[in-house]
Amino acid sequence: MRTLSVYTSSLTSFRLNVPRNFETSYAPASSMSSTSVARPQFQPSKHRNFGTTKRTSNFSWMATVGENVQSSPVPTSVPVRVAHELLQAGHQYLDVRTPEEFSAGHAAGAINVPYMFRVGSGMTKNPNFVQQVLAEFRKDDEIIVGCQLGKRSLMAATELISSGFTGITDIAGGYAAWVQNELPTES
């Protein structure tokens, strides 16, 4: 295998691992040089690597909360119906919404540890989040993590996995999807 750089009109380039005989096997000889593909002058040299097996999260919010974007693992995300089945099978529900959101309604049996707090018109990360979760759960507990729409829970789940928690599952769609699917709630 060798690396082939391909430049597109979307101002990005891609490095692909291709067989050595790619040009002769899959493309006409006139359409591709064996050394490289010409790049228009106005395009920046930004490379994306395809074919990697380790997924990493790439969220701009992680930079704001001080996370190392490149080394953060991505948790498993499941739809709310699967999360409900996990809850019935003995998993515990960690609701990472604000206390105000939680008190307005939450999944039955959920435990609230806010990942972020409202500050003025914005939000700030809870600096004691992992310690507060450790006060409620063990690192090997099976925990499903939910929020309102699914963004904060993904951030929280990522941080928990990075902190050594092993049984973390994110709920895609959050509490809004939970209610929309008419799953059990309480106030």
LUMDRENBA-385121 format. One record per atom (N, C-alpha, C): residue in three letters; atom name; x, y, z. Coordinates in steps of 0.2 Angstrom, whole numbers, plus 2048, in hexadecimal, padded with zeros to 3 digits. Each point is the difference from the previous one (the first is absolute). Layout:
REM residues N
> Ala,CA,X,Y,Z;
...
REM end
This chain:
REM residues 187
> Met,N,804,7FA,800;
> Met,CA,7FC,806,800;
> Met,C,804,806,800;
> Arg,N,7FE,805,7FD;
> Arg,CA,803,807,800;
> Arg,C,7FB,805,801;
> Thr,N,802,806,802;
> Thr,CA,7FB,806,801;
> Thr,C,800,804,7FA;
> Leu,N,7F9,801,7FE;
> Leu,CA,7FF,804,7FA;
> Leu,C,7FC,806,803;
> Ser,N,802,806,7FE;
> Ser,CA,7FD,807,802;
> Ser,C,7FB,802,7FB;
> Val,N,7FA,801,801;
> Val,CA,7FB,802,7FC;
> Val,C,7FD,807,802;
> Tyr,N,800,805,7FC;
> Tyr,CA,7FE,806,801;
> Tyr,C,7F9,801,7FD;
> Thr,N,7FB,803,804;
> Thr,CA,7FA,801,7FD;
> Thr,C,7FE,808,800;
> Ser,N,7FB,801,7FD;
> Ser,CA,7FE,807,800;
> Ser,C,7FD,803,806;
> Ser,N,7FF,7FC,805;
> Ser,CA,7FE,802,807;
> Ser,C,805,803,804;
> Leu,N,806,801,7FE;
> Leu,CA,805,803,804;
> Leu,C,803,7FB,805;
> Thr,N,7FF,7FA,7FE;
> Thr,CA,803,7FB,805;
> Thr,C,804,7FB,7FB;
> Ser,N,804,7FC,803;
> Ser,CA,804,7FB,7FD;
> Ser,C,7FF,7F9,804;
> Phe,N,801,7FB,7FD;
> Phe,CA,7FF,7F9,803;
> Phe,C,806,7FC,7FF;
> Arg,N,802,7FC,804;
> Arg,CA,805,7FB,7FF;
> Arg,C,7FD,7FA,800;
> Leu,N,801,7FC,7FB;
> Leu,CA,7FD,7F9,800;
> Leu,C,805,7FB,7FF;
> Asn,N,7FF,7FB,804;
> Asn,CA,805,7FA,7FF;
> Asn,C,7FD,7FC,7FA;
> Val,N,804,7FF,7FB;
> Val,CA,7FE,7FD,7FA;
> Val,C,805,7FA,7FE;
> Pro,N,7FE,7FB,7FC;
> Pro,CA,805,7FB,7FE;
> Pro,C,805,803,7FB;
> Arg,N,806,7FE,800;
> Arg,CA,805,802,7FC;
> Arg,C,7FE,800,7F8;
> Asn,N,7FC,7FC,7FE;
> Asn,CA,7FE,7FF,7F9;
> Asn,C,7F9,804,7FF;
> Phe,N,7FE,805,805;
> Phe,CA,7FA,803,7FF;
> Phe,C,7FF,803,7F9;
> Glu,N,805,804,7FE;
> Glu,CA,7FF,804,7FA;
> Glu,C,7FF,7FB,7FA;
> Thr,N,803,7FA,800;
> Thr,CA,7FF,7FC,7FA;
> Thr,C,7FA,7FB,801;
> Ser,N,7FE,7FF,806;
> Ser,CA,7FA,7FB,801;
> Ser,C,7FA,804,800;
> Tyr,N,7FF,806,802;
> Tyr,CA,7FA,803,801;
> Tyr,C,7FF,807,7FD;
> Ala,N,805,803,7FD;
> Ala,CA,7FF,806,7FC;
> Ala,C,804,800,7FA;
> Pro,N,7FD,804,7FB;
> Pro,CA,804,800,7FA;
> Pro,C,807,804,801;
> Ala,N,805,7FE,7FC;
> Ala,CA,807,803,801;
> Ala,C,800,807,7FF;
> Ser,N,7FC,803,7FC;
> Ser,CA,800,807,7FF;
> Ser,C,7FD,804,805;
> Ser,N,7FC,7FD,804;
> Ser,CA,7FC,804,805;
> Ser,C,804,801,807;
> Met,N,805,7FC,801;
> Met,CA,804,801,806;
> Met,C,807,7FE,7FF;
> Ser,N,804,804,803;
> Ser,CA,807,7FF,800;
> Ser,C,802,7FB,806;
> Ser,N,806,7FD,7FF;
> Ser,CA,802,7FB,805;
> Ser,C,803,803,806;
> Thr,N,802,807,800;
> Thr,CA,803,803,805;
> Thr,C,7FB,804,804;
> Ser,N,7FC,804,7FD;
> Ser,CA,7FB,805,804;
> Ser,C,7FB,802,7FB;
> Val,N,7FB,804,803;
> Val,CA,7FB,803,7FC;
> Val,C,801,807,801;
> Ala,N,7FF,804,7FA;
> Ala,CA,802,807,800;
> Ala,C,7FB,803,805;
> Arg,N,802,806,803;
> Arg,CA,7FC,803,805;
> Arg,C,7FF,807,7FE;
> Pro,N,7FA,803,7FF;
> Pro,CA,7FF,807,7FF;
> Pro,C,804,804,805;
> Gln,N,802,806,7FD;
> Gln,CA,805,805,805;
> Gln,C,7FC,803,806;
> Phe,N,7F9,801,7FF;
> Phe,CA,7FC,803,805;
> Phe,C,7FE,7FC,806;
> Gln,N,802,7F9,800;
> Gln,CA,7FD,7FC,805;
> Gln,C,805,7FF,805;
> Pro,N,7FE,800,807;
> Pro,CA,805,7FF,805;
> Pro,C,802,7F8,801;
> Ser,N,805,7FF,803;
> Ser,CA,802,7F9,800;
> Ser,C,7FD,7FD,807;
> Lys,N,7FA,7FE,800;
> Lys,CA,7FD,7FD,807;
> Lys,C,7FF,7F8,7FE;
> His,N,803,7FC,804;
> His,CA,7FF,7F9,7FF;
> His,C,7FC,7FD,805;
> Arg,N,7FC,7FB,7FD;
> Arg,CA,7FB,7FC,805;
> Arg,C,802,7F9,7FE;
> Asn,N,801,7FC,806;
> Asn,CA,802,7F9,7FF;
> Asn,C,7FA,7FB,800;
> Phe,N,7FF,7FC,7FB;
> Phe,CA,7FA,7FB,800;
> Phe,C,803,7FA,802;
> Gly,N,7FC,7FB,802;
> Gly,CA,802,7F9,801;
> Gly,C,803,7FF,807;
> Thr,N,7FF,805,805;
> Thr,CA,802,7FF,807;
> Thr,C,7FB,7FD,803;
> Thr,N,802,7FB,805;
> Thr,CA,7FB,7FC,804;
> Thr,C,7FE,804,806;
> Lys,N,804,804,803;
> Lys,CA,7FF,804,806;
> Lys,C,7FC,806,7FF;
> Arg,N,7FA,801,802;
> Arg,CA,7FC,806,7FF;
> Arg,C,802,805,806;
> Thr,N,800,806,7FE;
> Thr,CA,801,805,805;
> Thr,C,7FB,806,7FF;
> Ser,N,7FE,802,805;
> Ser,CA,7FB,806,800;
> Ser,C,803,806,7FD;
> Asn,N,7FC,804,7FD;
> Asn,CA,803,806,7FD;
> Asn,C,7FB,806,801;
> Phe,N,7FF,802,806;
> Phe,CA,7FB,805,802;
> Phe,C,803,806,802;
> Ser,N,7FE,806,7FD;
> Ser,CA,803,806,802;
> Ser,C,7FF,802,807;
> Trp,N,7FB,7FE,803;
> Trp,CA,7FE,801,807;
> Trp,C,805,7FD,805;
> Met,N,804,7FB,7FD;
> Met,CA,805,7FC,805;
> Met,C,806,805,801;
> Ala,N,801,804,7FB;
> Ala,CA,806,805,800;
> Ala,C,7FE,805,806;
> Thr,N,7F9,802,800;
> Thr,CA,7FE,805,805;
> Thr,C,800,7FD,807;
> Val,N,7FF,7FA,801;
> Val,CA,800,7FD,807;
> Val,C,807,7FD,801;
> Gly,N,805,801,7FC;
> Gly,CA,806,7FD,802;
> Gly,C,802,7F9,7FF;
> Glu,N,7FC,7FD,7FB;
> Glu,CA,802,7F9,7FF;
> Glu,C,805,7FF,7FA;
> Asn,N,803,7FB,800;
> Asn,CA,805,7FE,7FB;
> Asn,C,7FC,7FD,7FB;
> Val,N,7FE,803,7FA;
> Val,CA,7FC,7FE,7FB;
> Val,C,803,7F9,7FD;
> Gln,N,806,800,7FE;
> Gln,CA,803,7FB,7FD;
> Gln,C,800,7F9,803;
> Ser,N,800,800,807;
> Ser,CA,801,7FA,803;
> Ser,C,7FA,7FE,804;
> Ser,N,7FA,803,7FF;
> Ser,CA,7FA,7FF,804;
> Ser,C,7FC,7FA,7FC;
> Pro,N,7FF,7FA,804;
> Pro,CA,7FC,7FB,7FD;
> Pro,C,7F9,802,7FF;
> Val,N,7FD,7FD,7FB;
> Val,CA,7F9,801,7FE;
> Val,C,7FB,7FB,804;
> Pro,N,7FC,801,804;
> Pro,CA,7FC,7FB,803;
> Pro,C,7FA,7FD,7FB;
> Thr,N,7FE,7FA,802;
> Thr,CA,7FB,7FD,7FC;
> Thr,C,7F9,804,801;
> Ser,N,7FD,802,7FB;
> Ser,CA,7F9,804,801;
> Ser,C,7FB,7FB,7FD;
> Val,N,7FA,800,804;
> Val,CA,7FB,7FC,7FE;
> Val,C,7F9,804,800;
> Pro,N,7FB,7FE,7FC;
> Pro,CA,7FA,803,800;
> Pro,C,7FC,800,807;
> Val,N,7FB,804,801;
> Val,CA,7FD,800,806;
> Val,C,7FC,7F9,802;
> Arg,N,7FE,7FD,7FB;
> Arg,CA,7FC,7FA,801;
> Arg,C,805,7FA,803;
> Val,N,806,800,7FD;
> Val,CA,805,7FC,802;
> Val,C,803,802,807;
> Ala,N,800,806,801;
> Ala,CA,802,803,807;
> Ala,C,7FB,7FE,805;
> His,N,7FA,800,7FE;
> His,CA,7FA,7FE,805;
> His,C,801,7F8,802;
> Glu,N,802,7FC,7FB;
> Glu,CA,801,7F9,801;
> Glu,C,806,7FF,804;
> Leu,N,805,804,7FF;
> Leu,CA,806,7FF,805;
> Leu,C,7FE,802,807;
> Leu,N,7FC,805,801;
> Leu,CA,7FE,802,806;
> Leu,C,7FC,7FB,804;
> Gln,N,7FB,7FD,7FC;
> Gln,CA,7FC,7FA,802;
> Gln,C,805,7FA,802;
> Ala,N,806,7FF,7FD;
> Ala,CA,804,7FB,801;
> Ala,C,805,801,806;
> Gly,N,7FF,806,803;
> Gly,CA,804,801,806;
> Gly,C,806,806,7FF;
> His,N,800,803,7FA;
> His,CA,805,806,800;
> His,C,7FD,805,804;
> Gln,N,804,805,801;
> Gln,CA,7FE,806,804;
> Gln,C,800,806,7FB;
> Tyr,N,7FB,805,801;
> Tyr,CA,7FF,805,7FC;
> Tyr,C,803,807,803;
> Leu,N,806,802,7FD;
> Leu,CA,803,807,803;
> Leu,C,7FD,805,7FB;
> Asp,N,7FC,805,803;
> Asp,CA,7FE,806,7FC;
> Asp,C,805,805,802;
> Val,N,803,803,7FA;
> Val,CA,805,805,801;
> Val,C,7FD,807,7FF;
> Arg,N,7F9,801,7FF;
> Arg,CA,7FD,807,7FF;
> Arg,C,801,804,807;
> Thr,N,7FE,806,7FF;
> Thr,CA,801,805,806;
> Thr,C,7FA,7FD,805;
> Pro,N,801,802,806;
> Pro,CA,7FB,7FF,805;
> Pro,C,7F9,802,7FE;
> Glu,N,800,806,7FD;
> Glu,CA,7F9,803,7FE;
> Glu,C,7FD,7FB,7FB;
> Glu,N,804,7FE,7FB;
> Glu,CA,7FD,7FC,7FB;
> Glu,C,7FE,7F9,803;
> Phe,N,804,7FE,804;
> Phe,CA,7FF,7F9,803;
> Phe,C,7F9,800,804;
> Ser,N,7FF,806,804;
> Ser,CA,7FA,800,805;
> Ser,C,7FA,801,7FC;
> Ala,N,800,803,7F9;
> Ala,CA,7FB,800,7FC;
> Ala,C,7FD,7FA,7FD;
> Gly,N,804,7FB,801;
> Gly,CA,7FE,7F9,7FE;
> Gly,C,806,7FC,7FE;
> His,N,800,7F9,801;
> His,CA,806,7FC,7FE;
> His,C,7FE,7F9,800;
> Ala,N,804,7FC,7FD;
> Ala,CA,7FF,7F9,7FF;
> Ala,C,7FF,7FD,807;
> Ala,N,7FC,7FB,801;
> Ala,CA,7FE,7FD,806;
> Ala,C,807,7FD,803;
> Gly,N,802,802,806;
> Gly,CA,805,7FD,804;
> Gly,C,807,803,7FE;
> Ala,N,800,805,7FC;
> Ala,CA,806,804,7FE;
> Ala,C,803,803,806;
> Ile,N,807,801,800;
> Ile,CA,804,803,805;
> Ile,C,803,806,7FC;
> Asn,N,7FF,806,803;
> Asn,CA,802,807,7FD;
> Asn,C,807,802,803;
> Val,N,805,800,7FB;
> Val,CA,807,803,801;
> Val,C,801,805,7FA;
> Pro,N,7FF,806,801;
> Pro,CA,801,805,7FA;
> Pro,C,807,800,7FD;
> Tyr,N,800,7FF,7FA;
> Tyr,CA,806,801,7FC;
> Tyr,C,802,807,7FF;
> Met,N,7FB,805,800;
> Met,CA,801,807,7FF;
> Met,C,7FB,804,804;
> Phe,N,801,806,801;
> Phe,CA,7FC,804,804;
> Phe,C,7FE,806,7FC;
> Arg,N,7FA,803,800;
> Arg,CA,7FF,806,7FD;
> Arg,C,803,806,803;
> Val,N,803,804,7FC;
> Val,CA,804,806,803;
> Val,C,7FE,806,7FB;
> Gly,N,7FB,804,803;
> Gly,CA,7FE,806,7FB;
> Gly,C,7FC,7FD,7FA;
> Ser,N,802,801,7FA;
> Ser,CA,7FD,7FE,7FA;
> Ser,C,803,7F9,7FE;
> Gly,N,806,7FF,803;
> Gly,CA,804,7FA,7FD;
> Gly,C,800,7FA,806;
> Met,N,805,7FC,7FF;
> Met,CA,801,7FA,804;
> Met,C,807,7FF,802;
> Thr,N,802,7FE,805;
> Thr,CA,807,7FE,802;
> Thr,C,800,7F9,803;
> Lys,N,805,7FD,7FF;
> Lys,CA,801,7F9,802;
> Lys,C,801,7FF,807;
> Asn,N,7FD,7FB,803;
> Asn,CA,800,7FF,807;
> Asn,C,807,7FD,802;
> Pro,N,804,804,803;
> Pro,CA,807,7FE,802;
> Pro,C,801,7FA,804;
> Asn,N,7FB,7FE,804;
> Asn,CA,800,7FA,804;
> Asn,C,7FC,7FA,7FD;
> Phe,N,7FE,800,7FA;
> Phe,CA,7FC,7FB,7FD;
> Phe,C,802,7F9,801;
> Val,N,806,7FE,7FF;
> Val,CA,802,7F9,801;
> Val,C,800,7FE,807;
> Gln,N,802,805,805;
> Gln,CA,800,7FE,807;
> Gln,C,7F9,7FF,802;
> Gln,N,7FB,804,7FE;
> Gln,CA,7F9,800,802;
> Gln,C,7FD,7F9,7FD;
> Val,N,802,7FE,7FA;
> Val,CA,7FE,7FA,7FD;
> Val,C,803,7FA,804;
> Leu,N,806,801,802;
> Leu,CA,803,7FA,805;
> Leu,C,7FD,800,806;
> Ala,N,7FD,805,803;
> Ala,CA,7FC,800,806;
> Ala,C,7F9,7FC,7FF;
> Glu,N,7FE,7FF,7FA;
> Glu,CA,7FA,7FC,7FF;
> Glu,C,801,7FA,7FD;
> Phe,N,805,7FF,7FC;
> Phe,CA,801,7FA,7FC;
> Phe,C,807,7FD,801;
> Arg,N,801,7F9,7FF;
> Arg,CA,807,7FE,7FF;
> Arg,C,802,800,7F9;
> Lys,N,807,800,7FF;
> Lys,CA,803,800,7F9;
> Lys,C,7FE,7FA,7FC;
> Asp,N,7FE,7FA,803;
> Asp,CA,7FE,7FB,7FC;
> Asp,C,7F8,7FF,7FF;
> Asp,N,7FC,805,803;
> Asp,CA,7F9,7FF,7FF;
> Asp,C,7FE,801,7F9;
> Glu,N,7FA,7FD,7FE;
> Glu,CA,7FD,801,7FA;
> Glu,C,7FC,806,800;
> Ile,N,802,805,7FC;
> Ile,CA,7FD,807,801;
> Ile,C,7FE,802,7F9;
> Ile,N,7F9,802,7FF;
> Ile,CA,7FE,803,7FA;
> Ile,C,800,808,802;
> Val,N,803,804,7FB;
> Val,CA,800,807,801;
> Val,C,7FC,804,7FC;
> Gly,N,7FC,804,803;
> Gly,CA,7FB,804,7FC;
> Gly,C,800,807,801;
> Cys,N,7FE,804,7FC;
> Cys,CA,7FF,808,801;
> Cys,C,7F9,802,7FC;
> Gln,N,800,806,7FE;
> Gln,CA,7F9,802,7FD;
> Gln,C,800,7FE,7F8;
> Leu,N,806,801,7FD;
> Leu,CA,7FF,7FE,7F8;
> Leu,C,806,7FB,7FE;
> Gly,N,805,7FF,805;
> Gly,CA,805,7FB,7FE;
> Gly,C,807,803,7FF;
> Lys,N,801,807,801;
> Lys,CA,807,802,7FF;
> Lys,C,803,800,806;
> Arg,N,7FD,803,806;
> Arg,CA,804,800,806;
> Arg,C,801,7F9,803;
> Ser,N,7FC,7FB,7FE;
> Ser,CA,801,7F9,803;
> Ser,C,806,7FD,7FC;
> Leu,N,800,802,7FA;
> Leu,CA,806,7FD,7FC;
> Leu,C,807,803,803;
> Met,N,800,806,801;
> Met,CA,806,803,803;
> Met,C,801,7FD,807;
> Ala,N,7FB,7FF,804;
> Ala,CA,801,7FD,807;
> Ala,C,802,7F9,7FF;
> Ala,N,7FD,7FC,7FC;
> Ala,CA,802,7F9,7FF;
> Ala,C,807,800,7FE;
> Thr,N,802,804,7FC;
> Thr,CA,807,800,7FD;
> Thr,C,805,802,806;
> Glu,N,7FE,804,804;
> Glu,CA,804,802,806;
> Glu,C,800,7FA,805;
> Leu,N,7FB,7FD,801;
> Leu,CA,800,7FB,805;
> Leu,C,804,7FA,7FD;
> Ile,N,800,7FE,7FA;
> Ile,CA,804,7FB,7FD;
> Ile,C,807,802,801;
> Ser,N,802,806,7FF;
> Ser,CA,807,802,800;
> Ser,C,802,800,808;
> Ser,N,7FB,800,804;
> Ser,CA,802,800,807;
> Ser,C,800,7F9,803;
> Gly,N,7FF,7FB,7FC;
> Gly,CA,801,7F9,802;
> Gly,C,7F9,7FC,801;
> Phe,N,7FA,803,7FF;
> Phe,CA,7FA,7FD,800;
> Phe,C,800,7FB,7FA;
> Thr,N,7FD,7FA,802;
> Thr,CA,800,7FB,7FB;
> Thr,C,7FA,7FE,7FD;
> Gly,N,7FA,801,803;
> Gly,CA,7F9,7FE,7FE;
> Gly,C,7FC,806,7FE;
> Ile,N,803,805,7FC;
> Ile,CA,7FC,806,7FE;
> Ile,C,7FD,7FF,7F9;
> Thr,N,7FA,802,7FF;
> Thr,CA,7FC,800,7FA;
> Thr,C,7FC,806,800;
> Asp,N,801,804,7FA;
> Asp,CA,7FD,806,7FF;
> Asp,C,7F9,7FF,7FD;
> Ile,N,7FB,804,802;
> Ile,CA,7F9,800,7FD;
> Ile,C,800,805,7FA;
> Ala,N,7FF,7FE,7FA;
> Ala,CA,7FF,804,7FB;
> Ala,C,7F9,803,800;
> Gly,N,800,807,7FF;
> Gly,CA,7F9,803,800;
> Gly,C,7FE,803,807;
> Gly,N,803,7FE,805;
> Gly,CA,7FF,802,807;
> Gly,C,7F8,800,802;
> Tyr,N,7FF,804,805;
> Tyr,CA,7F9,800,803;
> Tyr,C,7FB,801,7FC;
> Ala,N,801,805,7FB;
> Ala,CA,7FB,802,7FB;
> Ala,C,7FE,7FA,7FC;
> Ala,N,804,7FB,7FE;
> Ala,CA,7FF,7FA,7FC;
> Ala,C,7FC,7FB,805;
> Trp,N,802,800,806;
> Trp,CA,7FD,7FC,805;
> Trp,C,7F9,801,801;
> Val,N,7FE,807,801;
> Val,CA,7F9,802,801;
> Val,C,7FC,7FF,7F9;
> Gln,N,804,801,7FA;
> Gln,CA,7FC,7FF,7FA;
> Gln,C,7FE,7F9,7FF;
> Asn,N,804,7FB,803;
> Asn,CA,7FF,7F9,7FF;
> Asn,C,7FC,7FD,806;
> Glu,N,7FD,805,804;
> Glu,CA,7FB,7FF,805;
> Glu,C,803,7FA,805;
> Leu,N,807,801,802;
> Leu,CA,803,7FC,805;
> Leu,C,7FE,803,807;
> Pro,N,801,7FC,805;
> Pro,CA,7FE,802,807;
> Pro,C,804,806,802;
> Thr,N,7FC,805,803;
> Thr,CA,804,806,803;
> Thr,C,7FD,801,807;
> Glu,N,803,804,803;
> Glu,CA,7FD,803,807;
> Glu,C,803,807,801;
> Ser,N,7FD,803,805;
> Ser,CA,802,807,801;
> Ser,C,802,801,807;
REM end
